[in-house]
Amino acid sequence: MSQKYGKVYLVGSGPGDPELLTLKARRLLDTAEVIIYDQLPGKAILDSMPESAEKIDAGKYAGKHNLPQDSINDVLVEKAKEGKMTVRLKGGDPYVFGRGGEEAEVLVREGIEFEIVPGITSAISAPAYAGIPVTHRDDTSMVTFITGHEDPTKEESGLDWETLAKFQGTIVVLMGVKMLKRNTEALLKYGKDPKTPVALIERGTRPDQRVTVGTLADIAALAEERKVKAPAITVIGKVVRLHAILGEQIVDAKF
């Protein structure tokens, strides 16, 4: 790795509650020369970025990317080659449906030193704040995470809905609001019980978190009725029943 280049940190910001930022993520944000970010970390965390840093908005808003992924890769390389200490700030964890792996590969090819800083993924934290443990000894000892919005350029889906319909554990779907109806219909098509409990968790861990609970058969209609919007995750499985017991005991958002 060339010593003349700056170092790039691929940093997970967690699900939105600024108190869930790791100490390392906070330190790197406070000392960064360049921060490349999107909207997923949430307003509280974005507002805490230092004034001294150059800030580049790479977010996606209403279907429009400020910077396409190729351009983000180019900016990471450019800023590192300028000798800048650069933070690529991502919601959740960079390696959990965060395209961090793609960015890391580019940095390796360009001979740029980088470090991954894991973050708390919304796949476990948003359900936790909603009173839904993704595993529970009485209900399930298995959990799987899937993306609800695959790369549209892929010729075939990487999701095996037939296998998922038979899965007896908890299914957590990230980024699945837009495709909720299609995804639930796929599970029903392959025989998953229509009465399976489902929770939609919007803006998980934030003060305006909202939870919508239904079943596999009616959750898409409920989402439309309540105008559910991203960022949101979907939790499918028996553990959703615990929201009614634990859900009011969890959230202590003070920001």
HELIX and SHEET records of a PDB file:
HELIX    1   1 PRO A   18  LEU A   20  5                                   3    
HELIX    2   2 LEU A   23  THR A   31  1                                   9    
HELIX    3   3 LYS A   43  LEU A   46  1                                   4    
HELIX    4   4 GLN A   69  LYS A   81  1                                  13    
HELIX    5   5 GLY A  100  ARG A  109  1                                  10    
HELIX    6   6 SER A  122  TYR A  129  1                                   8    
HELIX    7   7 TRP A  161  LYS A  166  1                                   6    
HELIX    8   8 LEU A  180  LYS A  189  1                                  10    
HELIX    9   9 ILE A  219  GLU A  225  1                                   7    
HELIX   10  10 LYS A  238  LEU A  242  5                                   5    
HELIX   11  11 HIS A  243  LEU A  246  1                                   4    
HELIX   12  12 GLY A  247  GLN A  249  5                                   3    
SHEET    1   A 5 GLU A  54  ASP A  57  0                                        
SHEET    2   A 5 VAL A  34  TYR A  37  1                                        
SHEET    3   A 5 THR A  86  LYS A  90  1                                        
SHEET    4   A 5 VAL A   8  GLY A  12  1                                        
SHEET    5   A 5 PHE A 114  VAL A 117  1                                        
SHEET    1   B 2 LYS A  60  TYR A  61  0                                        
SHEET    2   B 2 LYS A  64  HIS A  65 -1                                        
SHEET    1   C 5 VAL A 143  THR A 147  0                                        
SHEET    2   C 5 THR A 170  LEU A 174  1                                        
SHEET    3   C 5 ALA A 232  ILE A 236 -1                                        
SHEET    4   C 5 PRO A 197  GLU A 202 -1                                        
SHEET    5   C 5 ARG A 210  THR A 215 -1                                        
END                                                                             
